[in-house]
Amino acid sequence: MTAAAAAAPASTRQLSREDWVMRAGISLLVLLLVIAIAIPLGLLLFKSFERDGQFVGLANYVVYFSTPTLVASIWNSLFIGSTATAIIVPLAFAFAYALTRTCMPLKGVFMAVAMLPIFAPSLLSAISLIYIFGNQGFLKGLLMGATVYGPIGILMAQVFYCFPFAVLILVTALSLADGRLYEAAAALGTSTWRVFWTITVPGIKYGLVSASFLVFTLSITDFGIAKVIGGQFNVLATDVYKQVVGQQNFEMGAVVGFVLLVPAVAAFVVDRLIQRKQVALLSARAVPLEPKPARGRDAAFLAYCCVTGALIVGILGVAVWASFVTYWPYNLSLSLRNYNFGEFDTAGWETYFNSVKMATLASILGTSVVFVGAYLVEKGQGFRIGRSLAHMLAMLPMAVPGLVLGLAYVFFVNAPWNPLNVFYGTLLVLAVNTIAHFYTAAHITAVTALKQIDNEFESVSASLKVPFWRTFVRVTVPICMPAILNIVVYMFVNAMTTVSAVIFLYGPTTKLASVSIVHMDEAGFTAGAAGMATLIVLTALGVKLLHFALDWLVFGRLQAWRKR
């Protein structure tokens, strides 16, 4: 027997062992996603058909749709979602257009300012608007007798909260343009408005659709803003909270949760269907569009961005300033009194440190699971059914509001047959719930980064008999380090700022800072709530700055090969 023939069986066994490890990894990923996402949502649906532990079919839904005040919340939510979308998308489009299609100065500064709301809990804008337009607000007269506690306040706060998400999508859409189309239009003497409506708008229509559906989903499912400034204007998100926390009616809370899930899922499905029709906007021969200076246009958009940026900084600044005011509005001297959280919440500063711990755990654990899972899905060989199922489950959380997922976890973790119920109220459950809630965006980020790596790396490694896990550690991870860092920061920031996903899950010793803000506001300690919100903003911004520093000073060296 030749040496080659003798070596063949060993090679086959090596390949079979790697294939088995890959399949086992994908199976484990599917199992984790089923446990973390599918089973809790299934239990939530089942609970909506129960009453006092007995199956009652659609009886709970009949009661729900027979209650006028509950049904009114559906129309209120749809009104908020559609109106917020109609306001925010045009504002975000103008801002994104200024950043991508003009020659105005300070574009980087304006982009950074536009992203500031991402680092703040949604409640912060509502708290700030109370100080500005509330019963004791310093600009309450501008509302001409109207109250900020209701749809007006909710909509204004939603504009602040959702604006950066729409800007991000539209900046990406507007950055992809073939300059040859605009050159041809200029050569034909086409008017500016005709170019706008026949080239610009059609070229970004899918971006506009995505931004619209994202804003609609965010505004219709947000809990914090409506809870703080909604007053008597009930929406679906606050109805879930009232049913579960106020009335301890978990079955009706499950019903409202699924009613809230319907518009969010519908928006997600329609967006996906429309995106399938999208075609590539740039061909290999495309010429990047470079905006040309136009003094009048650039000055107008600069003025618009200055006003918009000032409003964003102003709303954020009012909340920070109010957190240092001794006693609003009677004693405006500055002090640290409102940061003595023990006076407003029995947990005191512990809630802040719990949030930092939970966010750290979620970022480390979440990034590990997300990136390894994305690698198995994208770079795995064979087992197509398992990989497809894992990808489908990974995309599911994007359509599930945090409040709904949090309530689903209540039923799942507390189920008597579930051995995991010993973890209820712990930081681990809060971290897992947060990871599940924000899994989709992190998964997409990881998959996008992995798609940029040629499959030849894996092919060459296989031909050299190098196990795929060694290639993963030595090649894939270093190349994808910028994306991994982005996922870490994304998970940390969202874990610090989220409230809807964790409002039902904390325990006596694991209350989070965002939950503490809700409770302090309920108790009338608005200044203390502003102080806690300010701490969250500073912490999230600090982590982002650390990310920039690490990316530039340390991990940027791993990407030096890209410059060759």
N, C-alpha and C positions, 0 to 999 in steps of 0.2 A: 504494500500500500504506500502510495506517495505521501509526502509531507502535506501537500495541499489537500489531498483527500482526507487525511487524518484531521486536518484543521477545520474542515467544513462543518462537521457536526457541532463543534464548539462555537463557531460563528453563528450557526442557526440558533443554538441555545441562548447565546448572548442577545440576539435580536428578539427572540421570544420573551426573554426575561424583561427587556426594556418595554416591549409591547404590553406585557402584563402590568408592569408598573404604571405605564401611561393610562391604561384602562382602569386600573384601580384608583388612580388619582382623579380621573374624570368621574368615576362612580361616586367617590367620596365627595367631590364638589357638588354633584347633583343632589346627593343626600343632604348635605349641609344647606343648600338653597331650598330644598323641599321643607326641611325642618324650620328654617329661619323665615321663610316667606309663604310657601304654599299652604302648609298645614295651619298656621295661625289664621290666614284669610279664610280657609275652609271652615274652621271652627266659628269664626265670626258669622259667616253665612248661616251655619247650622243654628247658632244661638238666636238669630233673628226669627227663627221658626219655633222657638220655645217660649214657654211662659211658666214660671215656677217649676222649672225642671221637666215640664211635660211638652211634648210636641203638639203644636197648635196650628201648624200649616201657615196659611197667609193671614191668620187672625191679627197678628201684630201690625202687619202692613195695612189691613183694613182700618184698624184703630188709628194708625198714623194718618192716613189719607182722609179720615173722617174728622180730624181735628184741625179746624181752620187756622189756628195760630201756628201749628207745625207746618202745614202746607204753605202758609204765607212765607215761611223761611226759605222755601225752595225758590220762590219768585224773587225774594230779596237777594238771595245768593246769585241768581242768574243776572239780576240787574247790576249788582256790584261787579261781577265778572265781565259782563259785556261793556259796561260803561268804563271801567278801568282800562280795558283793552283799547277802546276807542280813543281814550285820552293818552295813554302811555305810548302806544306804538308810533303815532305821528311825532310825539316829542322825542322819542328815542331815535327815530329815523332821521330827523333833522340834526340831532347831535352826532349820530354816526356818519351822516353825510359830510358834516363839517370836518370830522376827523380823517375822512378818507378821500374826499373829492375837492378839497380846497387847499389853499396854501397859507392858511392862517398860522400864526406862531403858537407855541406852547401846547402842541397837540398831546404830548406825553403827560403834561400836567393835567389837562382836562380829562384825559382818559383815566388817570389815577383818581381824580376827584369823583368821576362818575361811578367808580367801583367801590367807593367808601361804604355805601349801604350794605354791601355784601358782608361786611365785617361786623355788622350790628344786628342784634335780634330785631325782629319785625316790631316788637313792642316799643322800641325806642322812638320810632317816628310818631307813634300814637301819643306817647308821653310828652314828647316835645310839642306836639300840636295842642295838647291840653294847656301847656304853659303859654302858648302863643294866642290861641283862640278860645280857651276854656272860660269858665265862669269868672275866673280871676286872671285871665290872660291879658297881656299888655297890648294885644291887637284885636281884642274881641269885637270892637266896634266895626271892623272891616267886614264882618259877616252880616251887617245890617239887620240885626235882630234874629238871624238864624242861629241854630245851635250847632256846635261842632260835634256834639255827642249823637252820632247817628250816621246816615249815609254820607253826609258831606265830609265828616272827619275820617271815615273809613276810606273813602276814595282818595282824599289828600294823602293819607298815610300809605295807601297802596301805590301811589305814584312814586313816592320816595323809595319804597321797598322793592318794587318790580322793575324800576327804570334800568338799573345796571344789567339785568339779565337780558332785556330786550336790546340794549346797546351792544352787548357782546355778540349776539347773533347777527345783528344788522351790520356791525363793523366787518365781521367775517364775510357776509354776503356782498357788501359793497366793495370789498377788497379784491374780489374776483371779477374782473372786467377786461374785455378785449379792447385795447386802445384803437384798433383798426376800425371798429364800428363808429367810434366818435370822430376819427379822422375823416372817414367817408361822409359822415353827416355834415361836418364842417365844410368839406369841399363842395357839397351840394347846397350849401347855404341854408341848412335846416335851422329853424329857430330853436332857442334854448328849451322852451317849453315842450316843443314837439320831440326833441331829443330825449327829454326827461320821460315823457309818457310812452315813447315808442322803443327806447333802448334801456334806460336806467330801470324803470319800474318792472318791465318784463324780465329783465336780467336778475332781479332780486326777489321775484314773487315768492319763491319757495322760502327765502329767508323771512319775508314778511309773514307768511303763513305760520312758520315755526315760532316766530316771536309772538304772534297773536295768540296761538294756542298755549304757549308757555305762560304768558301773562294771564290769560283767562284762567288757567289751572291754578297758578299761584294765588291769584286774588280770590278765587272761589273757595279754596281749601285752607287759606290762612286762618289761624285761630287767634293769635296774639293780638292783632290790630283790632278785630271786632270785639274781643273781650275787654280791651282797655278803653276804647273810645266809641264803641257801638251803641252804648246806652240801651234804649228799649228796642232798637232795630235788630231783630233777631235774624241770624243767618244759620245755615246748616252746621257750620263748625261749632258755633256756640251752643246750638241745640244738643249736639252730642255731649258736650261738657256738662250741660245742665241736667240731662237725663242720667248720666253716669254719676257725677259728683253730687249734684244737687238733690236728685230724687232717688239715687241708687237703683234706677231702673235700667239694668244692664241690657236686658232684651230689647227695650225700645231704643237704647243707645246704639245697639247693633243695627237696628232697622235704619235709624238716621244715618249711621255710618255708611251703610250700603247705598242709601239714597245719595249721599255725598259722593260716593265712589262712581256713580253712573256718569255724571257730566265730566269728571276727570278722565275716566276711561274712554268716553266717547271722543273727547278732544284729542287724546293720545292716538286712538285708532285712526281718526280722520287725518291727523297730521302724518302718521306713518303711510297711509294710503296715498296721500298727495305727494309725499317725498319720493315714493317709488317712481313717479313720473319725471323726476328731476333728471336732467341730462347734464353732461359736462359743459361748463361755460367757457373753459379755456382749452384750446387745442394746442398741439405741439408748436404750431406756427403763430400762436397768439402773441400780441405785443402788450406788455403790461401798461395799464393806463396811468399816466403821470399827469396830475392836475396842473393846469397852467394858472399863473397868478391873474387875479381879477380883483382890482382894488375894492370896488363896491361890494361884490359878493363876499369876498374874504372878510371885509369889515363887518358886514351884516351877520355872518355866521360867528365871527369872533364875539360880537356883542351878545348873540344868543347863548353861546357857550359860557360867557362870563356870568350872565344872569342865571342860567341853569346851575352852573357850578356854585354860585353864591347861595342859591336856595338850598342846595344839598349840604354845603358846609354850614349854612345858617341853621338848618333843622338839627343837624348833628351837634352844632355848637351850643344851641339853646339847651339841649338835654344835658350836655356836659356842664355848662354854666349853672343850670338849675340845681345840679347835684352838689354844688358848693355854696349855694345860697342858704343862709342860716334858717330863715323861716319866711317862706313865700306867702304873700307879697309884702309882709309887714316889716321884715328885717332883711334887707338885701345885702348885708355884709357877708363876706365870704368866710367860710370855715369848713372844717372836716367833720362837722356834726353828723351829716347825713351818711357818712361812711362808717359810723358806729352801728353796724347792721344789727347788733344784738338788741337795740332798742325797738327795731321794727319786725324782727323775725327771731324766734327763739334759737334757730340754728346759726344765726349770725354769719360770720365769715366762713363757716364750714361749707356753706352752699357753694361759695366761689371755688374753694379748693376741691370740692367734689367734682365740679365741672371740669377743672383742669385735669384731675385724675382720669375722669371718664373720657375726656377728649383725647388724652394721651393714649389710653388703652384702645380707644376706637381707631385712632390713626395708625397705631402700630399693628394691631390685630387685623384691622380692615384692609390696610395696604397689602399685608402679606397674603391674605386670602384672595383679594381682588386680583393682584398681579399674577400669582401662581395660577389662579383659576383662568384668567385671560390667556395665559401661556398655554395651558392645556387645551383650551378651546381653539385658539388660533394656530398653534404650532403642532398640535397633536396629530398623529397619523392613525387612520382607521377609526373605528367606533363612532361613525358619523352620527348615529342616533343619539348617543350619549352627549356628544359635543353640541348638537343642535338643541337638545333638551336643556343643557346647562346654559346656553346662550339665551334661550327663551325665558328661562327663570331669572336670569340676570337682568333682562329688560323689563320684567314685570313691575318692580318697585317704582319705576318712573311714572306709572299711571295710578299709584296708590297714595292718597294723601297721608301725611304723617299721623294725623289724629286717628285715622282708620286703622293704620298698622299698629299704633300704640294700643288701641282698644283690642285689636286681635290678639296682641301679646298678653293682655290681661286674661283672656279666656284660655289661651294656650298654656301659659306658664302656671296658671292656677288650676289647671285640670287635675283632678285627683289621680288619674292614671299616668300622669306625666312625671317621671322621676326628676325632671329638671325644676319642679316647683319649689325646691329648696333654695333656688337662686332668685326667687321673686323679690324685688326690691333692692337687689344688689347692683353694684356698679357694672358687673359683668352683663347682666340683662339689659341695662341701659345702653351699654356700649354695643351689644349685639343688635339691639333694635335700631340704633343709630346707623350702624353699618348697613343693615338691611334697607333702611329708608333711603340712604344715599348711594346704594350699591351701583345703580345703573350708570350714572355719570362717571364714576370712577372706573367701571368696567369698560366703558366706551373709550375713555382716555388711555387705558392700558392696551386695549386692542388696537387702537390707532397707532400707538407707538410700536407695537409688535409688527404691524403690517409694514412698517418702514424698513424692517430688517429682512434682507433677502433670505429665502429658504435654503440657499446654498450653504449657509453656516451649518444647518442641521445635516444637510446631505454630506458635506465634507466630514463632519464629526462622525457620522455613521460609517462612512467609508474607512475612516481611521480607527474604527472600533472604540470611539470615545463615547461613554454614556451620555445621554441627553441631559441628565441633571448636572453633569460637569460643565457642559457647554452653556447651560442655563446660568450657572453661577459665575463662570469666568468670562462669558461673552455677552449674553443677553442682558443680565442685570446691569453691568457697567454701561452698556450702550443706552439702556432705557432709564438711567438714573434721573435725568430731568423729569421724565413723566412720573417716575416713582415719587419723587419729591413733591410734584404737583398733587398727587393723590394723597400723600401724607398731610399736606397743608389743607387740602379740600376737606378731608375727613375731620381734621382738628377744628377748623373754623366752623363747620356746620354742626359739629358736636357741641361747641361752645354756645352757638346762637339758637339752636333748635329748641322749641318749647312744645309744639303740638305732638311730636313723636314720643315725648317722655312724660307728659303731664299726668298720665295714669299709672306710671310704672315705678316711681321713686318710693323708697322706704323711709322710715323714721330717721335713719342716719345717712341717707343718700339723696336728700333733696338737692337739686341742682340750682345754679344761679338763675337760669331762665325761669324756672318754676317759682323761685323766691320772688322774682320781679312781679309775677302774676299775683301772688299772695299779698305782697306789700301794697300793690295797687288796690287790691280788693279791700284792704284794711284802711285805705286812705293815706298811706305813707308814700305819696308820689315821689317826693324828693329822694327817699331811700331807694325806690325802684330805679330812678334816674341814675343814682350812684352805682348801683349794681350793673345796670346796662352800660355805663361808662367803663367799668372795669372789664366787661366782656369785650367791648370794642378795642380797648388798649391791649388786651391780651391777644386778640386775634390779629391785630395789626403788628404787634411785636413778633408773633410767629411768622407772619408774612415777610417782615423785614429780615428775620433770621434766615428764612428761605432764600431770599435774594443774596444774602451774604454767603451762605454755604454754596449756592449755585455758582457764584462768581469766584470765590476764593478756593473752594475745594473741588466740587464735582465738575466744575467747568473744565478742569484738566482732563477728565475722562472723555470729553467731547472734542478734544483737540484734533482728532482724526477727521472731523467734519470740515475743517478749514484747509485741509490739504488738497 
